Structure formats: C-alpha cells, structure tokens
Amino acid sequence: MSHSHSVPAIFTQLDVTAGSAHPMAAAHTATEQTDLLREVLAAQDRTNELLEELVGIMATTHKQRLQELHQWKNANPELSVACRSAAEALSRVQVEYLQRITDEIKDTADEMEYGEFMLNEFVDRFGPRLAHLNGVIQVLGQLSSNQQQSPVQS
C-alpha cells in the first residue's frame, strides 16, 4: 500500500534574524516608543501629584483631629482622667474575656473545625461582644489624658 497523494507541510521556515528593514519604519517605531514613554512618564507624574495632594489632605485631617482631641482633653480634664481609668479597667476585663475565649477554643476546636454550626455558635457568642468591647476601649483610650503625650503644635 503506497500513499501517492501529497501531504501539506506542517512546518514552514521563518527568518527571525534582524533584517535591514526600511530605515524610515525603524525611525517611526522609535518615535512611537519615545512618545509612548513620554506619555507613561506624564501619567506617572500626575499620579505622584495626586498622591502628594492626598497625603497632604490626610495629614491636615489628622492634625485637625489631634488638635480637636487635645482641646477636648483640656476642656474636660476630669473626664479625660476618668476615661483613662475606665480604659485601663476595661483592658483588664478584656484580658479576662480573651482568656475565656481561648479556653473555649481549646475545648471545642475539633468540633468547630469540622462542624459549621459550632463555629457559627462561637462567633455569634463571642464576636459582637469582643468587637464592641474593643471599640469602647479605643474610644476611651483616645479621649483619655496621657501625660507622656506632647501637646499639638499649631
């Protein structure tokens, strides 16, 4: 049995060496690349300008917030000291609460790992209270007086 029909070639030759293309085409490509790089550079410069503006706005807002806190602390020195005391007391409560949470995790880790119900029960039981406690401690800490903190310069 002989096959007499011709099979089309699967592979063709392609010259990939650097040839001498038209000098005008090479110059045109180089000009396009240069223009594109200039556009990229201009866009990067604009991005940097916007980032600098954003940092300036954020710094101004932060300074204003610190100044307002300082003024509040000066206007309410007794309450500021009370906030510090309350924050310290709640921090001790938080440590105890975290100890109970870690004990609960140790006791029920296997059930939580393999049973979604136990994990959901744990999160529902401890999650919101811990989040609220952290939030209250943070607010009290911000409003509390701190003798090591230097006053905000205007």
C-alpha positions as CSV (number, residue, x, y, z in Angstrom):
1,M,0.0,0.0,0.0
2,S,1.5,3.2,-1.0
3,H,0.2,6.7,-0.5
4,S,0.5,8.8,-3.6
5,H,-1.2,12.0,-2.5
6,S,0.9,14.8,-1.1
7,V,0.7,16.0,2.5
8,P,0.9,19.7,3.2
9,A,3.9,20.8,5.1
10,I,3.1,21.4,8.8
11,F,6.3,23.4,9.5
12,T,7.4,26.4,7.5
13,Q,10.6,28.3,7.7
14,L,10.6,31.8,9.2
15,D,13.5,34.1,9.2
16,V,13.8,35.6,12.6
17,T,17.1,37.3,12.2
18,A,17.3,41.1,12.5
19,G,16.9,42.3,8.9
20,S,17.6,45.6,7.4
21,A,14.0,46.9,7.4
22,H,13.3,50.3,5.9
23,P,15.2,53.0,7.9
24,M,12.0,55.1,8.0
25,A,10.0,52.3,9.6
26,A,12.6,51.8,12.3
27,A,12.7,55.6,13.0
28,H,8.9,55.7,13.1
29,T,8.8,52.8,15.6
30,A,11.5,54.5,17.8
31,T,9.5,57.8,17.7
32,E,6.3,56.0,18.7
33,Q,8.1,54.3,21.6
34,T,9.6,57.6,22.7
35,D,6.2,59.2,22.6
36,L,4.6,56.3,24.5
37,L,7.3,56.5,27.2
38,R,6.7,60.3,27.5
39,E,3.0,59.6,28.0
40,V,3.7,57.0,30.6
41,L,6.1,59.4,32.4
42,A,3.5,62.2,32.3
43,A,0.8,59.9,33.7
44,Q,3.2,58.8,36.5
45,D,4.0,62.4,37.3
46,R,0.3,63.1,37.5
47,T,-0.2,60.1,39.8
48,N,2.6,61.3,42.0
49,E,1.0,64.8,42.2
50,L,-2.4,63.3,43.1
51,L,-0.8,61.1,45.8
52,E,1.0,64.1,47.3
53,E,-2.3,66.0,47.4
54,L,-4.0,63.1,49.1
55,V,-1.2,62.7,51.7
56,G,-1.5,66.5,52.4
57,I,-5.3,66.3,52.8
58,M,-4.9,63.2,55.1
59,A,-2.2,64.9,57.2
60,T,-4.3,68.0,57.5
61,T,-7.3,66.0,58.6
62,H,-5.2,64.0,61.1
63,K,-3.7,67.2,62.6
64,Q,-7.1,68.7,62.9
65,R,-8.4,65.6,64.7
66,L,-5.5,65.6,67.1
67,Q,-6.0,69.3,67.8
68,E,-9.7,68.7,68.5
69,L,-8.8,65.8,70.9
70,H,-6.3,68.0,72.6
71,Q,-8.8,70.8,73.0
72,W,-11.4,68.4,74.3
73,K,-9.0,66.9,76.9
74,N,-8.1,70.4,78.0
75,A,-11.8,71.4,78.3
76,N,-12.6,68.2,80.2
77,P,-9.6,67.3,82.3
78,E,-11.5,65.3,84.9
79,L,-13.5,63.3,82.3
80,S,-10.3,62.7,80.4
81,V,-8.7,61.2,83.5
82,A,-11.8,59.1,84.2
83,C,-11.7,57.9,80.6
84,R,-8.1,56.7,81.2
85,S,-9.1,54.9,84.3
86,A,-12.1,53.3,82.6
87,A,-9.9,52.2,79.6
88,E,-7.4,50.6,81.9
89,A,-10.2,48.8,83.8
90,L,-11.8,47.6,80.6
91,S,-8.5,46.4,79.3
92,R,-8.2,44.1,82.3
93,V,-11.8,42.9,81.6
94,Q,-10.8,42.3,78.0
95,V,-7.8,40.2,79.1
96,E,-10.1,38.0,81.2
97,Y,-12.6,37.8,78.3
98,L,-9.9,36.8,75.9
99,Q,-8.8,34.1,78.4
100,R,-12.3,32.7,78.4
101,I,-12.4,32.8,74.6
102,T,-9.1,31.0,74.2
103,D,-10.2,28.3,76.8
104,E,-13.5,27.9,74.8
105,I,-11.5,27.5,71.5
106,K,-9.2,24.9,73.2
107,D,-12.2,22.9,74.4
108,T,-14.1,23.0,71.2
109,A,-11.5,23.3,68.4
110,D,-12.2,19.9,66.8
111,E,-16.0,20.5,66.8
112,M,-15.5,24.0,65.3
113,E,-13.1,22.7,62.7
114,Y,-15.5,20.0,61.4
115,G,-18.9,21.5,62.3
116,E,-20.0,24.8,60.9
117,F,-22.7,25.0,63.5
118,M,-20.2,25.1,66.4
119,L,-18.1,27.7,64.6
120,N,-21.1,29.9,63.9
121,E,-22.3,29.5,67.5
122,F,-18.8,30.5,68.8
123,V,-18.6,33.6,66.5
124,D,-22.2,34.6,67.4
125,R,-21.4,34.2,71.1
126,F,-18.1,36.0,71.3
127,G,-17.6,38.1,68.2
128,P,-20.0,41.0,68.7
129,R,-19.1,41.5,72.4
130,L,-15.4,41.4,71.6
131,A,-15.8,43.9,68.7
132,H,-17.9,46.3,70.9
133,L,-15.5,46.0,73.8
134,N,-12.6,46.8,71.5
135,G,-14.4,49.8,70.1
136,V,-15.3,51.2,73.6
137,I,-11.7,50.7,74.8
138,Q,-10.4,52.5,71.7
139,V,-12.7,55.5,72.2
140,L,-11.9,55.7,75.9
141,G,-8.2,55.5,75.1
142,Q,-8.4,58.3,72.6
143,L,-10.4,60.6,75.0
144,S,-8.2,59.8,78.0
145,S,-5.4,62.0,79.2
146,N,-1.9,60.9,78.6
147,Q,0.9,62.7,80.4
148,Q,3.6,61.4,78.0
149,Q,1.8,62.8,75.0
150,S,3.1,66.2,73.9
151,P,0.5,68.9,73.0
152,V,-0.2,69.5,69.4
153,Q,1.7,72.4,67.9
154,S,-0.4,74.8,65.7
